[in-house]
């Protein structure tokens, strides 16, 4: 600790990202990266933007990202003023926490923000950063989001907002669009943020609900289904009033969140529908096979609609399995908290060869 830190810094417990090890011959299944490269059009677009001498890099990018926002709007049947883009979906979420989820009651006391007790661990980090009071709502016995419990809790505590991933992380379980619509209708005076980082792998998107629900913000990323984790592009969709709030926060923080290469690369990836379908279907097929192979080894595997699976073996501790896999150059993610999931492993769906290597390593470990 430094005497120069502000009081806020002393209170922070930063988010811990997945490990990025630099080991040779590694089967890396711990950070939900897409095992396939992005569309070839991405490289072509970036090379065209650079030109022969990269002279365009001396110029600032478009602060409004107008071409990318218009492309996203066309893709989803929205208007450009219903689209916000940022430096990865984590930055978009951070702006949403500040702009839309940080509310106080008439006496000035913080109104709680609701999210599931087992979910994306960046949410409590943002709450600490922005002074938001978090309140968690337990997943049900099958580790699924309980919409009725969220509604009841929001009314009981006068919540300022609700946020959850669909499908949820790290469980991979999704909820139907009708359930999201029921939540929106029950809480019309509260913002509901649906974090759809993994939705393209099989869950129902809430985007069709935007027109009828001014309290809905849907957040997407190009890191997963578009294979652009290294480019850092995310976006939010909602009615214009919500988007304006995000723009106000963004322009009070960083007017140029996306560089020139990210802007054109993201647009190229979104325009290549055939590549998207091909790689997405390959991940879904590998997920089906991996789930079956794990079940055959005695694992309990939650039904996943993401590009990862969440599984536990009733006879083995999760931490021990993670370490044994690491000794065989296979990296997966383990969460020690909360206790209810301490024996689960979150396993990214890799290529068929990577998944086969994982299964063979587990077969050796389990004997």
C-alpha positions in Angstrom: 0.0 0.0 0.0 1.1 3.5 -0.7 0.5 6.7 1.3 -0.5 8.4 -2.0 -3.5 6.2 -2.6 -6.9 7.7 -2.4 -9.3 6.2 0.2 -11.3 4.5 -2.6 -8.3 2.5 -3.7 -7.9 1.0 -0.3 -11.4 -0.3 -0.5 -11.1 -2.0 -3.9 -10.8 -5.7 -4.5 -10.1 -5.9 -8.2 -11.5 -8.5 -10.6 -9.1 -11.3 -11.2 -9.1 -12.3 -14.9 -8.4 -15.8 -16.1 -4.8 -16.8 -16.3 -2.9 -16.2 -19.6 0.0 -18.7 -19.1 2.9 -18.8 -21.5 3.6 -22.6 -21.4 4.5 -24.6 -24.5 2.1 -27.2 -25.8 -0.7 -26.0 -23.6 -4.4 -26.9 -24.0 -5.9 -23.6 -22.8 -9.5 -24.0 -21.8 -9.8 -21.4 -19.0 -10.9 -18.0 -20.5 -13.7 -18.8 -22.9 -11.8 -17.6 -26.0 -13.1 -18.9 -29.3 -10.9 -21.7 -30.6 -11.3 -20.5 -34.2 -9.7 -17.4 -35.8 -11.9 -14.4 -36.7 -13.2 -13.9 -40.2 -10.5 -13.4 -42.8 -12.3 -10.1 -43.6 -11.0 -8.7 -40.3 -7.4 -8.9 -41.4 -8.3 -7.5 -44.8 -10.1 -4.5 -43.2 -7.3 -3.8 -40.8 -4.7 -3.9 -43.5 -6.7 -1.6 -45.7 -7.1 0.8 -42.8 -3.4 0.8 -42.2 -2.5 1.4 -45.8 1.1 1.2 -47.1 2.6 3.5 -44.4 0.0 3.4 -41.5 -0.3 7.2 -41.9 -4.0 7.1 -40.8 -2.8 6.1 -37.3 -1.7 9.7 -36.7 -5.4 10.7 -36.8 -7.9 10.2 -34.1 -10.7 7.7 -34.8 -14.3 8.6 -35.1 -15.4 9.4 -31.5 -19.0 8.4 -32.4 -18.1 5.2 -34.2 -20.9 6.0 -36.6 -20.2 3.4 -39.2 -19.9 0.6 -36.7 -23.0 1.7 -34.8 -25.0 1.9 -38.1 -23.8 -1.6 -39.0 -24.8 -3.0 -35.6 -28.2 -1.3 -35.9 -28.8 -2.8 -39.3 -27.9 -6.2 -38.1 -30.4 -6.1 -35.2 -33.2 -4.0 -36.8 -32.6 -0.9 -34.7 -31.6 2.7 -35.2 -28.1 4.0 -34.7 -29.1 6.0 -31.7 -30.1 2.8 -30.0 -26.5 1.5 -30.2 -23.5 2.3 -27.9 -20.0 0.9 -28.5 -17.1 0.6 -26.2 -13.7 -0.9 -25.5 -14.9 -4.4 -24.8 -18.2 -5.2 -23.1 -16.5 -4.8 -19.7 -16.1 -1.0 -20.4 -19.7 -0.9 -21.6 -20.9 -2.6 -18.4 -18.8 -0.2 -16.3 -20.5 2.8 -18.0 -23.9 1.2 -17.4 -23.2 0.7 -13.7 -22.3 4.4 -13.4 -25.0 5.8 -15.7 -28.0 3.5 -15.1 -27.6 1.3 -12.0 -26.3 3.7 -9.4 -29.5 5.0 -7.7 -30.5 6.5 -4.4 -33.8 6.9 -2.6 -35.5 10.1 -1.5 -33.4 10.2 1.7 -30.1 9.8 -0.3 -29.5 6.2 0.7 -28.2 3.8 -2.0 -30.8 1.6 -3.6 -29.4 -2.0 -3.9 -28.5 -3.5 -7.3 -29.7 -7.0 -7.7 -27.8 -9.9 -9.4 -27.5 -13.6 -8.9 -25.3 -15.0 -6.1 -23.4 -17.1 -8.7 -22.6 -14.9 -11.7 -20.0 -12.8 -13.5 -17.6 -11.7 -10.7 -17.0 -8.3 -12.2 -20.4 -7.1 -11.0 -19.4 -6.8 -7.3 -16.1 -5.2 -8.4 -18.0 -2.5 -10.2 -20.3 -2.0 -7.2 -17.2 -1.4 -5.0 -15.8 1.0 -7.5 -18.9 3.1 -7.8 -20.2 2.8 -4.3 -23.3 0.8 -5.2 -24.9 -1.5 -2.7 -25.0 -5.1 -4.1 -27.7 -7.6 -3.2 -27.5 -11.1 -4.5 -30.4 -13.4 -5.2 -29.6 -17.2 -5.0 -29.8 -19.3 -8.1 -32.3 -22.2 -7.7 -31.4 -25.8 -6.8 -30.5 -26.5 -10.5 -28.2 -23.4 -10.5 -30.5 -21.5 -12.8 -31.5 -17.8 -12.5 -34.8 -17.6 -10.6 -36.8 -14.7 -12.2 -39.6 -14.9 -9.6 -37.0 -14.5 -6.8 -35.5 -11.5 -8.6 -38.9 -9.8 -8.9 -39.7 -10.5 -5.3 -36.4 -9.3 -4.1 -36.4 -6.1 -6.2 -39.8 -5.1 -4.8 -38.9 -6.0 -1.2 -35.7 -3.9 -1.1 -36.7 -1.2 -3.6 -33.8 -2.1 -5.9 -32.3 0.5 -8.1 -31.8 -2.0 -10.9 -31.1 -5.6 -12.0 -28.3 -7.1 -13.9 -27.6 -10.7 -15.0 -25.9 -12.6 -17.8 -28.0 -14.7 -20.2 -26.7 -17.4 -20.4 -25.3 -17.0 -16.9 -21.6 -17.3 -16.2 -20.0 -19.4 -15.0 -22.9 -21.9 -15.1 -23.7 -21.6 -18.8 -27.5 -21.9 -18.1 -29.8 -19.6 -20.1 -33.3 -18.4 -19.5 -36.1 -18.0 -22.0 -36.9 -14.6 -23.6 -40.4 -14.9 -22.1 -38.9 -15.0 -18.6 -36.9 -11.8 -19.3 -40.0 -10.2 -20.6 -41.9 -11.1 -17.5 -39.1 -9.5 -15.4 -39.2 -6.3 -17.5 -43.0 -6.0 -17.2 -42.9 -6.6 -13.4 -40.2 -3.9 -12.8 -41.0 -1.2 -15.4 -39.5 1.6 -13.2 -36.1 -0.1 -12.9 -33.3 -0.6 -15.4 -32.7 -4.3 -16.3 -29.3 -5.0 -17.9 -29.0 -8.4 -19.7 -25.4 -9.2 -20.3 -25.5 -11.4 -23.5 -21.8 -12.2 -23.8 -22.5 -15.8 -24.7 -25.9 -15.6 -26.2 -24.9 -16.5 -29.7 -24.1 -20.1 -28.7 -27.7 -21.0 -28.2 -29.6 -18.8 -25.7 -32.6 -16.5 -26.4 -31.6 -12.9 -27.0 -33.6 -10.1 -25.4 -33.0 -7.7 -28.3 -36.5 -8.2 -29.7 -37.9 -6.8 -26.4 -36.2 -3.4 -26.7 -39.0 -1.7 -28.7 -41.5 -2.4 -26.0 -39.4 -1.9 -22.9 -37.6 1.4 -22.3 -36.0 -0.1 -19.2 -34.0 -2.8 -21.1 -30.3 -2.6 -21.9 -28.7 -5.5 -23.7 -24.9 -5.8 -23.7 -22.9 -7.8 -26.3 -19.2 -8.5 -27.0 -17.3 -9.5 -30.1 -14.8 -11.4 -27.9 -16.6 -14.8 -27.9 -18.7 -15.7 -31.0 -16.8 -13.3 -33.3 -13.3 -14.4 -32.1 -12.1 -10.9 -31.3 -11.1 -11.1 -27.7 -7.8 -9.4 -28.6 -9.4 -6.5 -30.4 -11.7 -5.4 -27.4 -15.0 -4.4 -28.8 -18.4 -4.5 -27.0 -21.7 -2.8 -27.5 -25.0 -2.0 -25.8 -28.5 -1.9 -27.3 -31.5 -0.1 -25.9 -33.9 2.7 -26.4 -32.3 6.1 -27.1 -32.7 7.5 -23.6 -30.6 4.7 -22.1 -27.9 5.0 -24.8 -27.7 8.8 -24.3 -26.8 8.2 -20.6 -24.0 5.9 -21.6 -22.7 8.4 -24.1 -22.6 11.1 -21.5 -20.5 8.9 -19.2 -18.2 7.9 -22.0 -17.6 11.4 -23.1 -16.8 12.4 -19.5 -14.2 9.6 -19.4 -12.7 8.8 -22.9 -14.1 10.2 -26.1 -12.1 7.8 -28.2 -12.6 4.3 -26.7 -12.2 2.4 -30.0 -9.2 2.8 -32.2 -9.2 2.9 -36.0 -8.3 -0.8 -36.3 -10.9 -2.0 -33.8 -13.6 0.0 -35.6 -13.0 -1.5 -39.0 -12.1 -5.0 -37.7 -15.3 -5.2 -35.7 -17.4 -4.1 -38.7 -15.8 -6.6 -41.0 -16.5 -9.4 -38.4 -20.1 -8.5 -38.1 -20.6 -8.4 -41.8 -19.3 -12.0 -42.4 -22.4 -14.0 -41.5 -21.2 -17.2 -43.1 -18.0 -17.3 -41.1 -19.9 -16.6 -37.9 -22.4 -19.4 -38.6 -19.6 -21.9 -39.5 -17.5 -21.3 -36.4 -20.5 -20.9 -34.0 -21.9 -24.3 -35.2 -18.5 -25.9 -34.8 -18.3 -24.7 -31.1 -21.9 -25.9 -30.4 -21.1 -29.4 -31.9 -17.9 -29.6 -29.9 -19.9 -28.6 -26.7 -22.4 -31.4 -27.3 -19.6 -34.0 -27.6 -17.6 -32.6 -24.7 -20.7 -32.7 -22.4 -21.4 -36.3 -23.4 -17.7 -37.4 -22.9 -17.6 -35.7 -19.4 -20.9 -37.4 -18.5 -19.5 -40.8 -19.5 -16.6 -40.2 -17.1 -19.1 -39.6 -14.2 -19.2 -35.8 -14.3 -22.4 -33.9 -13.6 -22.6 -31.4 -16.4 -25.0 -28.4 -16.4 -26.9 -27.9 -19.7 -24.9 -25.1 -21.3 -25.9 -22.5 -23.9 -22.5 -20.9 -23.9 -19.1 -21.7 -25.3 -18.1 -23.5 -22.0 -19.4 -26.2 -19.7 -19.7 -26.2 -16.0 -19.2 -29.6 -14.4 -18.3 -31.5 -11.2 -17.3 -35.0 -10.4 -19.0 -36.3 -7.2 -15.9 -38.2 -6.1 -13.3 -35.5 -6.7 -12.6 -31.9 -5.4 -12.6 -29.3 -8.1 -9.3 -27.7 -7.0 -7.6 -31.1 -7.1 -8.8 -31.8 -10.6 -7.7 -28.4 -11.8 -4.2 -29.0 -10.5 -4.0 -32.5 -11.9 -5.0 -31.2 -15.3 -2.5 -28.4 -15.1 0.2 -31.0 -14.4 -0.8 -32.5 -17.8 -0.7 -29.0 -19.5 -4.5 -28.6 -19.6 -5.7 -25.3 -18.1 -9.3 -24.9 -16.9 -11.0 -22.4 -14.6 -11.9 -23.1 -10.9 -13.8 -20.9 -8.6 -13.4 -21.5 -4.9 -16.3 -19.2 -3.9 -19.1 -19.5 -3.3 -18.8 -22.9 -1.6 -21.8 -24.3 -3.6 -19.7 -24.3 -6.7 -16.2 -25.1 -5.2 -16.1 -28.5 -6.8 -17.1 -27.4 -10.3 -14.8 -26.7 -13.2 -15.6 -24.2 -15.9 -14.2 -25.7 -19.1 -14.0 -23.7 -22.3 -15.1 -25.5 -25.5 -12.0 -25.8 -27.6 -11.4 -27.5 -30.9 -12.4 -31.2 -31.1 -8.7 -32.1 -30.7 -8.4 -29.8 -27.6 -11.5 -31.3 -26.0 -10.3 -34.8 -26.7 -7.0 -34.0 -25.0 -8.9 -32.7 -22.0 -11.0 -35.9 -21.8 -8.0 -38.1 -22.1 -6.2 -36.2 -19.3 -9.3 -36.6 -17.1 -9.5 -40.3 -18.0 -5.9 -40.7 -16.7 -6.6 -38.7 -13.6 -9.8 -40.6 -12.7 -8.1 -44.0 -13.4 
